[in-house]
Amino acid sequence: MAEDALIIYEEQINKIDTLLSKMLKGCEAKCTLLVDKDGHLITRQGFTHSLDTTALAALLAGSFASTKEIARLVGEPEFSVLFHQGKKDHIHMSIVGDRSILVVIFDDRTTIGMVRLYAKETAIELAKVFQEITEKSGAKPGLSHEFADQTQDRLDDIFQD
């Protein structure tokens, strides 16, 4: 497990899902995804049944990674918001904190301005949740290692027989 990996518990996922649902209703988007910068889907809300969200999450993270390099080449530290406009559907992506990407997929029932407004507000609230997660994991640094060690010991006991 990576040193900077976060463990997100059900209580925090529920908070995140509530924030995403509120944003969807407010800006009348189709769906939203929260993706870590490594391309792993954290959670999703809305109409995602027709999407391959796993592949989409990886591609969106890759898009942000390549855009970060473009930003560096033109003298910017990072572009924090990306927008892709299609014929029917559009994608708005924004950085949340330093480790995740908020993705909103919407159509012409709403405007980019509404999506940007709600995404910005939601990103601020999500950053608070991630700060809480970071603080909790920092407060008990040995907890996950302790659990892993206990689990490994138990597996060793089972398979040694």
C-alpha positions in Angstrom: 0.0 0.0 0.0 1.3 3.4 -0.9 2.4 5.6 2.0 0.0 8.4 1.0 -2.9 6.1 0.5 -6.1 7.0 2.4 -8.5 4.6 4.0 -12.0 6.0 3.5 -14.7 4.4 5.7 -18.4 4.1 5.0 -19.3 7.1 7.1 -17.0 9.3 5.0 -18.3 7.8 1.8 -21.8 8.6 2.9 -20.8 12.2 3.5 -19.2 12.4 0.1 -22.2 10.8 -1.6 -24.5 13.3 0.1 -22.4 16.2 -1.2 -22.4 14.8 -4.7 -26.2 14.2 -4.7 -26.8 17.7 -3.5 -24.6 19.1 -6.3 -26.4 16.9 -8.9 -29.8 18.2 -7.9 -28.6 21.8 -7.7 -27.0 22.0 -11.1 -29.2 19.4 -12.8 -26.3 17.3 -14.1 -26.6 13.7 -15.3 -23.9 12.2 -13.0 -20.8 12.8 -11.1 -17.7 10.8 -10.3 -15.0 11.3 -7.6 -11.7 9.9 -8.9 -8.3 9.8 -7.2 -5.4 11.1 -9.2 -4.2 7.5 -9.7 -7.4 6.8 -11.7 -9.3 4.8 -9.1 -13.0 5.5 -8.7 -13.8 6.7 -5.2 -17.6 7.0 -5.6 -20.3 8.0 -8.1 -23.8 9.4 -8.1 -26.5 9.9 -10.7 -27.1 8.0 -13.9 -24.0 6.0 -14.4 -25.5 2.6 -15.5 -24.5 3.1 -19.1 -21.0 4.2 -18.4 -17.9 2.1 -17.8 -17.0 4.1 -14.8 -13.8 2.2 -14.1 -12.3 2.9 -17.5 -13.7 6.4 -17.4 -12.0 7.1 -14.1 -8.6 5.9 -15.4 -8.9 8.0 -18.6 -10.0 11.1 -16.7 -7.0 10.9 -14.3 -4.8 10.4 -17.3 -6.3 13.5 -18.9 -5.5 15.5 -15.8 -1.9 14.1 -15.7 -1.2 15.0 -19.3 -2.8 18.5 -18.8 -0.6 19.0 -15.8 2.5 18.5 -18.0 1.0 20.9 -20.6 0.5 23.5 -17.8 4.1 23.1 -16.8 5.3 23.7 -20.3 3.5 27.0 -20.5 4.6 28.1 -17.1 1.6 27.2 -15.0 1.8 24.9 -11.9 -1.4 23.2 -12.9 -4.8 23.7 -14.6 -7.3 23.1 -11.8 -10.4 22.9 -14.1 -10.9 21.1 -17.4 -14.0 21.2 -19.6 -14.8 19.0 -22.6 -17.8 20.0 -24.7 -19.5 17.5 -26.9 -22.6 17.6 -29.1 -24.9 16.3 -26.4 -22.9 15.7 -23.3 -20.2 17.7 -21.6 -17.6 17.0 -18.9 -16.4 19.3 -16.2 -13.4 18.3 -14.1 -11.9 20.0 -11.2 -9.2 19.3 -8.6 -10.3 18.6 -5.1 -7.5 19.1 -2.6 -4.4 17.5 -3.9 -5.5 14.0 -4.4 -8.8 13.7 -6.2 -10.8 14.9 -9.2 -14.5 15.9 -9.2 -16.1 15.0 -12.5 -19.5 16.2 -13.6 -21.2 14.9 -16.7 -24.1 17.1 -17.9 -26.1 18.0 -21.0 -27.9 21.0 -22.4 -30.5 21.0 -19.6 -28.0 23.1 -17.6 -25.2 25.5 -18.3 -21.5 25.4 -17.7 -21.9 28.3 -15.3 -24.3 26.4 -13.0 -22.0 23.4 -13.1 -18.9 25.5 -12.3 -20.7 27.2 -9.4 -22.0 24.0 -7.8 -18.7 22.1 -8.5 -16.7 24.8 -6.8 -18.9 24.8 -3.7 -18.8 21.0 -3.6 -15.1 20.9 -4.0 -14.7 23.1 -1.0 -16.9 20.8 1.1 -15.1 17.7 -0.2 -11.7 19.1 0.6 -13.0 19.4 4.3 -14.0 15.8 4.3 -10.6 14.7 2.9 -8.9 16.9 5.5 -10.9 15.1 8.2 -9.9 11.7 6.7 -6.3 12.7 6.6 -6.4 13.9 10.2 -8.1 10.7 11.4 -5.6 8.5 9.6 -2.7 10.6 10.9 -4.0 10.4 14.5 -3.8 6.6 14.4 -0.9 5.8 12.1 -0.4 2.2 13.4 -4.0 1.1 13.1 -4.0 -0.1 9.5 -0.5 -1.7 9.9 -1.6 -3.4 13.2 -4.7 -4.8 11.4 -2.6 -6.0 8.5 -0.1 -7.7 10.9 -2.9 -9.4 12.8 -4.5 -10.6 9.6 -1.2 -11.9 8.3 -0.5 -13.7 11.6 -4.0 -15.3 11.4 -3.5 -16.4 7.8 -0.2 -17.9 8.7 -1.8 -19.8 11.5 -4.5 -21.1 9.2 -2.2 -22.2 6.4 0.5 -23.7 8.5 -1.6 -26.7 9.5 
